[in-house]
Amino acid sequence: MPTNLPGAPPNAAGGQPADREIAFAGGRGDFIRLCVRGAFFQLLTFGFYRFWLTTDIRRHLWSNTSIGGEPLEYTGRAKELLIGFLIALAILVPVQIVYFLIGIQAELLRAFASFPLFLFYILFGQFAAYRARRYRLTRTIWRGVRFWMSGSGWAYAFRWLGWALLVFITLGLVYPWMRAALERYKMANTFYGDLKGEFTGRASDFFKRGIWMWLFCIAPLALLLIAGATTDYLAATTDLAFATTALGIFAFVWMLAIPFVWPYFRALEWRWWAAGARFGELSFASDVRGGALLKIYVKLFLMILLIMLGFGILFGIIAVLAAMVFGGGALKFDGGSALRAAGSISVIVTSVIAYLAVLLTIGILQRFYMTREIWRVISTSLTISHLEASDGVAARGEAANALGEGLADGLDVAGL
């Protein structure tokens, strides 16, 4: 991959401007310390510090990511996220209250209302995701120029719903066309200053490169469903016990293999998206590989497994020590009952503290691997061609409010 610095001369072979890599310089220790401090304050504030932690994480990632030697800048503030979340609660809580009151009035009506409520949350979630993307873009600055976004969140949400129905009906076959249509809408409404974005990726390219994954993931599921529906036929034509065992083993192996396909699918999707994204003449390419993403997932899984194993061993040791020190067998004096009660309380308190410590540690690991490491791998896989097309871009666009972020947080669809 070319590593030309900003201002480097054109390639001698083709005379075209050299590609430039995106660099990431954030230290692992700095990020971990940031997460540890954030986890501690989240515990003290019953989770409300997460708005400040999210802002600190974004500032760390943005400021340590440079394009053409110049870093990104994140200008969002934690108070904006908090206010957006509170406004989102003012919208979502009444919806839940109305649904609850409907349920009190009539169980039958409540059952009827469940689908509209489900549909509302789906649409609202996609609306929130679109608006959250707009907020993050308008808080991202490079070379003193702001990214920004136009378009309608509701128009995007209804587009998503229509395509999602087609994806469901076709068992995922039209997913590439869904992604292409949605990315065209998002990129057509994305700007860097006065430089307009567009998406030129073709769904057929995505389909041809990813069809083997569909065959691996969906086709066996269809076969399992067909086999389950023909149990009577299997019983009449073969050994039913053998067939059932074979199908069970096949299903188990298939379910174990699915998670290993996911990172390769995400890498393929990212390479396809990067190749299709444009800002004027400025274009992108990515060489991210599924193996790099799989390594991150496996490391996270193993770390969590070790922590849970350690917690189990620690809890067992605490229980044994408590039984030895506070147990009734060796205590024959009058205060034995009180001492055993104190021992039970100490075991409970120690277990709660250990449990919270495990949760905080897992949260730190998730942020490190699923946020920092994924960001590092994907960002450093990118190269940008014709970066000179961004020279002389005029500043345009205004900062969007954080309502979308608040809604996305409240509906649990918020990304980075």
N, C-alpha and C positions, 0 to 999 in steps of 0.2 A: 504494500500500500504506500502511495507517495507520502512523503513527509515534508514537502516544501513549506518554507516559512512564508508569512505574509510579505508581499513585495518581491517574491522570487520571480525570475524570468519565465517566459512561456516554455513549455516543453519543446525540446529541439526537434523531436520527431514530427509532431503534428502541428506545432505552432499554436496550440491551444493553451489557455491559461491552466496552470497546474492545479490539481486537486489539493484541497487542504483538509487536514484532519481536525476533528473536534477533540480537544485535550481535557482531561480531568485530573486535577492536582490535589483533591481533598484527601487529607490523611485519615487513616482508619482510627487512630487513637483519638483524634479531635472529634470525629463523629460519634464514637462510642461514649466519650465523656459527655457530649451534648445529650445523648439519649439517656445516660444514667442520671444526669441532673434532672432532665425532664421527667423521667419516671418517678424520681423522688418527690418532685413538686406535684406531680399528678396525684400521688398517694395522699399528700397533705391537703390538696384542694379538692379531693373526691372527683378527680378527672377533669376539672375545668381548666387545668393548665395545658391541656392538649392543644388549645388554640395557639398558645405561645410556643409550644414545642413544634407544632407543624410549621409555624412561621420560621423558627430557628433552623429547622431542617431544610426548608426551601432556600433560605438565604445561604446556608452552607453549600448546598448542591449547586445552586445557580452561580454563586461567586467563584466556585472552584472549577467551573466549566467554561472554557474559553473557545471561541470561534475565531479563527484567523489571528490568534494571539491576544484577543480582547475578551475579557470575561463577561458573562451575563450578569444582570443585576435584578434582584427581586425586591420590589418596593412595597409589598403587601404588609399589613400590620395585623397583629393578633386581635386587637380590639375590633377590627372590621369583621373578622371571622366570628368573634363572639356575638356581635350585634346581629350579623346575618343568621346565626344559629338561633338567637332569641326570636327574631322575626319569623323564622321558619317554624319554631314551636307555636307561635301565635296562629299560624295557618294550619298546622297539622293536628294540634291538640283538639280544636273544635271539631275537626272531621272525625276523630276517634270518639269524642263525646257524643256526637250525633249518631254514630253507628251503634254505640253502647245503648243509647236511649231507644233506638229502633229495636234493638234486641230485647229490651225490657218490655216493650209494648206488644211485640208479637214474634214468637220464635219463627213462624213461617215467613214473615216479612224479613226477618233478619237473614234467613237462609237465602232469600231472593236478593238481598242487598249485598251479600258477600262478594258476588262477582263484580258488580259495579265498583265496590271498594277496591277489589284486587286490580281492576282495570285502571282505576284512578291512581293507585300507587305506582303501577308500571309506567303510565304516561308521565306522571309527576316526577318519577325518578329519572326518566330520560330528559325531561325539561330541565331538571336540576343539574344533571351531568353536563348539558350543553351550556347552561349559564355559569357553572363552575369553571368550565374551560375558558369561557369568556373572561371571567375574573382573573384567572391565573395568567392569561395572555396579556391583559392590560396592566398587570403588575410585573411583566417581564420587559426589561430594557436592554438593548445592546447598542453600543456606540452612541448612547444618548437618545436613541429612537425607540419608541414604544411599539410593541405588538398590540393588535387590537382585533376585535371581531364584531361583525354585524350579524344579521339574520335573526330568525325567530326560534326561540326554544320550543314553542309549541309545534311549529312546522316541522322541526326536526323530530320531535317526539312522535307525531302521527306518522311520519315517514318510517321511523323505526318500527312502530307497531305493525304497519302494513307488511313490511319486509319480514318481521319476526313470524308472522302468521304463515307466510310462504315458506320460510325456513322450517317451521314445524311440520307443515304439510308434506314437504319434500324430504324430510328426515335429514336436513342440513345441506342438501345438494346445492341450493341457491345461495348459501352463505357468502361465497365470493362476490356475487352480484349485490347482495345487501351491503357488504362492506364498501364496495366501490361506489354505490349510490350515496351512502351516508358520508363517505370521505369527500366525494365531490361537493356535496352541500357544505360541509364544514370548511373545507379549504377554499371554496369560492367566497366564503364570508370571512376569511382570515387575511389579515394585512400586517405587513411590517412597514410602518409609516405609510407612505403612499404606494408601496409595492404590493400588488395584489397576489394572493396565493391561488393555486389551482391544483387539481389532482388529475393526473393523466393515466394512472394505473388501470390496466384492463383486467376485468374479472376473469376472463378466460385464461389469462396467464396464471393467476392465483389458483384457479380450478385445476389446471393441468399439473401444476407442481404439487398440489395438496391432495389429489384424488386418492393416492395410496393411503393417506391417513384416514380418509373417510371410509375406504374399504376395510381398513384394519379395525376401526372403532365402531362403525355403524353396521356393516354387513354381518359381523358375528352376532350383534344384538338381534338383528332380524332373524338370523338362523335359530337363535335361542328361543325367540318368541314363537316361531313356527314349530319348533320341536316341542315346546310346552303345549301348544294347541293340538298337537297330534299324539298325545299320550296314549289314547285308546288304540291308535294304529300301531304304535310301537309295541304295546302290550300284546297285540295279536300277531305280530310278525317277528319279534325278537325277544330276547331276555330283557324285560323291563327294568330289572334291578341294575343290570350291566349298563343299559342305555342311560338310565338316570344318573348313575355314578359317573359315567363318561361325560355327560353334559355338565354335571356339577364341577368336575375337575376343569373342564374347558372354560366354564364361566369364571371359576376362581382365577385361573391363569390369565384370562382376558382382563379381568378387573385389576389384577396386579400390573399388567402391562400398560394399561391406559395412562396412568400418571407419567410414564416415561415418554409417551408420545407427545404429551402436552407441551414441553419446552421446545421441541422441534417444530411443532405447529406455530407457536408464538414467534420463534425465530424466522420462520418462513413468512409469516404475516408481516413482521416488521420489515424484512428486506423488501417485500413487495410494496409496502406503504412508502418506504423511503425512496424507492426508485420512481414512484409516481408523484411525489410531492414537489411542488415548484413555487418559487417566488420570482415571477418574471423569468429571466434567463438563469436564475440561480437554481441549481438542482442538487439532489442528494443521492448517495448510494450507501449501502450498509453491507458489511460482511459478517454480521453476528451469526453465530452458529448455535444450534440447539444444544450441543454438548456443553457449551459454556454456561447456558442457563440451567441445564440439568445439574451441573456441578454445584451451582448455588442452592438449588432445591434440596439436593442430597445432603449437603453440609448442614443446612437448616434442620432437616429432619433428624439427622444424627445428633446434632447438638441438643435438640429438644428431647430426644430419646434418652440421652445421657443425663440430662437434668431431671427428667421424670424418674429415671432409675435411681439417681442420687437422692431425690426426695423420698422415694419409697424406702431406701436403706436408712436414711436419717430418721424418718418417722418410726421405723421398726426399732432403731436403737433407743430413741426417746421412750417408746412404750416399754421396752425391756428395763431400762434404767428406772423408770417411774415405778414399775412393778417391784423391782428389787428394793428401792429406797422407801417407797410409800406403801408397799403391799402389806396385807394384814398378817402374813405368815410370821414375820420376825418382830412384829410390834405387839407387845402384850400389855403396855401401860395404858392408862385411862385416856390419854390424848391421841390414841391411835386413830380413832374415827375422824377427828378433826384433821390429823395429818394426812390421812388418805384423801379427804376432801380437797385439802390444799394441793395434794399431788395431782388429783384429777384436773383441777383448775390450771395448774402449771402446764400439764400436758396439752390441754386445749389451747391455752395461750401460745405456747411454743409452736404447736401445729399450725395455728392461724398465721403466726408470723412467718413460719417456713413456707406456708402456702402462698402468702402474698409475695414473698421473695421470689418464689418460683414463677408466679404470674408476671412480675416485673421483669425478671430475667428473660422469660420467653418473649415479652413485648420488645425488649431491647434487641434481642436476636432477630426478631421478625423485621424490625426497622432496619437493622444493619444489612441483613441479607436481601430482603424483598424490596427495600427502598434504595439503600446506598449501593449495594453490589449490582443490582439490576440496572440502576442508573449508570454506573461506571461502565459496565459491559456494553450496554446499548449505545451510550453516548460516544465512547471511544471507538465503536465500530463504524461510525459515520465518517464519510468524506463529503466535502462540498465542492462542486464545480462552479466556475464562473462567479466566484465570490465578489468580483469587482462590480457585479450588477447591483450590489447593495451600496456602492459608493454614491454619495449625493442624494440619498433617499431623504425626502422631506418628512418631518414629523407630522403625524396625523393621529386622530383618535383620542378618546378620553377614557379615563379610568372608570370601569364598571363597578357597581356596588357588589357587596359580598352576599347578596341574598341567595344566589345560586349555590355558593359554597355552603351556606347554612342549610339549605334544603337538602343538598347532597349528603351533608353530615347527618342530618336528622333521618334521612331515608337509608343511610348506610350504603350510599353509592359513591361516596367521595373517593377520589384517587389521591395522587400525591399533591 
